[in-house]
Amino acid sequence: MKNIKEAANFIWSIADLLRGDYKQSDYGKVILPLTVLRRLDCVLENSKADVLKKFEQMKATNIQNLDPILNKVAGYNFHNRSNFDFNKLIADPNNIASNLRNYINGFSEDAREIIDQFEFDNQIGKLDDNNLLFMILKRFQEVDLHPNTISSMDMGYMFEELIRKFAEISNETAGEHFTPREVIKLMVNLLFMDDRDALTKKGIVKTIYDCCAGTGGMLSVAEEYLHELNPDARLEVFGQELNPESYAICKSDLLIKGQNPANIKKGNSISEDKLPTEKFDYLITNPPFGVKWEKFSKVVRDEHETLGHGGRFGAGLPSVSDGSFLFLMHLMSKMKPEGSRLAIVFNGSPLFSGSPSSKKNESSIRQWIIENDLLEAVIALPNQLFYNTGISTYIWIISNHKPKNRKGKVQLINSVDFFKKMSKSLGDKRNELSDEHIAQITKLYGDFKENEFSKIFDNADFGYSKVTVERPLRNEKGEIIKDKNGNPKADSNLRDTENIPLKMDIQEYMKKEVLPHVPDLPAQKPTSGEFCVYVLKCNDGTFYKGQTNDFPRRMKEHEKGEVSWTSKNLPFEIIHWEIFETREDAVKREDYLKSGRGREWLKKSYENKSLKIFERQAGVWVDESKTNVGYEINFTKYFYQYKPLRSLDEIRADILALEQETDGLIKEVIG
């Protein structure tokens, strides 16, 4: 780690030479490509003479493509056939610009394409014109970036550190380019957990894909992990990255490690999938949070509407304000039919955003994932773990070949308190996971048992029905308006919705839990000159009736406990409320209720009501044609822990203590 920090700090100090001639936001245009060049130069150092010798021998042949031959001599998937290296460039300061261009052009095609992504040729002339090129190259020539000094993993750390620093001074979001390595380690642990036996077999070859590859950190950690687990195993890495600089760094890392650089593609993986027919064993990514996708919405919507589940987005489309679910569906389309596993980082929004409706949205995407038994686990991470955001984050584990004990189940792990404070914050990152925390979370996942931090649910536990409760449309007299078939028309102004657990029958739930609490109120409240008779039912089974003009007073008195509605003064609910045009009509109704016959009818019709009787009495019904099924994962509800409020005595004691402390300070000031 010492070598990484020393090298990173040294390279960072080189940027000071650009001060005045370059804006701070442009420092990376010089430092990053030269860091890549110096790394490639150090890697090829030992075989450079052999490559030049072989190149001279092959000039006389008619072979058009010498790259494979010279790559083999170099010992890597790239080489440099120029007579120059960093040492020779520094030896000729008068021709340094032309010599540097000659050196860059001497790289094999794949390596040259990497340098081209930085558009570095534009900077060579500017640096030379300002007499900076020699000084900058001389400083880079002094730093040792040979693999024997700095491993590929450490080099990845160093690139990320440089990108983070350049992003900070230019107010860019560095976190879009990479993910903290300890988070990647946790994701890889979870990804490989159930496959460890298979991965230790001799000569095993697996594939992994990251659709937001960044600088390649996730792919590098996964490859390193598998190599530690089984030195004979090989993990072929694939990825796609939109940012040209991150893409170039990722590709250069693959070149050095002997991976196929053609496996890394440049472009937006959602709007321009460069690996459309490939399927992978493992899939991993940290997509950008809350990024709008309207710029390429036409491509996505066309695929959704024309291909449906034959394409990537058949399950639904998220809001254009957050494309997180697009990346998940894209990855899921690349899972092998015989079995793949997927790990993705999300913020909290994909857990609950989107309301169930006839239009496919986030809720229908969750429904499709869970009902197809693809969601294995969701892990809540500590806050302030990422460089560019302090908000809550979650790891989703997706699998299309769940172990038998996980089938039909989803595990939720609450690890929000598993962190240690950093000695120095990096951007928004103030917390980090230790190796012990990673091991603890991995064990919780692997044990698949319920405890304080782990809950296990049936898939259907996250589902619910969103039902529409209708009330009848009434005329000015309060009479129900019916359609030509004699059915009551619905009053859209009084329409309501209820969310009902998926495991419960809608009609039974409405009968027991909803309808008793939604009295049939008229479309408009009684006005002056109108009379209303209401009937209240108390918990002891007795009834009270009254008129509109005394109802507010009675309610207020009852709240104060000054009036006894019944002999036991029990709570009540409205079960009937009708408007009458005149006092005479109201009196007639009251006279009827006063008689034992009317009172008995009211009590009997209420207590013995079936759903139809209640609808006829209260005029409330469920329009099942409007019912939609939704899914959401409410972490707060499942892991909520009640914390009692502090007592008044404790608060009073604190206030008095503060007053005494303040009083003492005031006396000191006044003297």
FENGI-V96867 format. One line per field, one symbol per residue. phi: phi as a letter, one per 40 degrees, with the letter a starting at -180 (. if undefined). burial: b if it has 16 or more other ideal C-beta (glycine too) atoms within 10 Angstrom, else e. A space follows every 50 residues. Layout:
BEGIN
phi->???
burial->???
END
This chain:
BEGIN
phi->.cccccccccccccccccdgcbcdcbdccbccccccdcccccccdcbccc ccccccccdcccccbcddccccccgbcaabbcccaccccccbccbccccc ccccccccdcccccccccfcdccdccccccfbccccccccccccbcdccb ccccccdccccccccccccbfccccccabdccccdcccdcccdcbccccc ccgcbbbbbbcbcfcgdccccccccccccadccbbcbbaaacccccdccc ccccdccgcccccbbbhccccaccbcbcbbcbbaabcccfccbccbcccc ccccccbfccbcbccibcdccacdcccccccccbccdchabbbacbccdc cacgbcacccbdccccdcccccfbccabbccccfbbcbabccbabbbbab accdcccgbbbbbbbcbcabcccacbgccbbacccccccccccdcccfbc adbbbbbcdccccabcbbcbbccbcccgcccbcccgcccccccbcbbbcb dccbccccccccbbdcbbcccccbcdbdgbbbbbbbbcccgcbbbabdcb cdccdcccccgcbbcbcbfccaacbaabcbcbcccccdccdccccdcccc cccccccbccccccccccgbabcccccbcbbabccdccbcbcbccccccc ccccccccccccccccccccg
burial->eeebeebbeebbebbebbeeebeeeebbbbbbbbbbbbbbbbbbeebbee bbebbeeeeeeeeeebbebbbebbebbbbbbbebbbeebbeeeeebeebb bebbebbbebbeebbebbebeebbeebeeeebbbebbbbbbebebeeeeb ebbbbbbbbbbbbbbbbeeeebebbbbbbbbbbbbbbbbbbbbbbeeebe eeeeebbbbbbbbbbbbbbbbbbbbbeeebeebebbbbbbbbbebbbbbb bbbbbbbebebebbbbebbbbebebeeeebbbbbbbbebeeebeeeeeeb eebbeeeeeeebbbbbbbeeebbbbbbbbbbbbbbeeeebbbbbbbbbbb bbbbebeeebbbbbbbbbbbeebbbbbbbbbbbbbbbbbeebbbbbbbbb ebeeebeebbbbbbbbebbeeeeeebbbbbbbbeeebbeebbebbeeeee eebbbebebebbbbbbbbbbbbbbeeebebeeeeeeebebbeebeeebeb ebeeeeeebbbeebbbebbbbbbeebeeebbbbbbbbbeeebbebbbbee beebeeebeeeeeebbeeeeebebbbbbbbeeeeebeebbeebeeeeebe ebeeebeebeeeebbeebbbbbeeebebebbbbebeeebeeeeeeeeeee eeeeeeeeeeeeeeeeeeeee
END
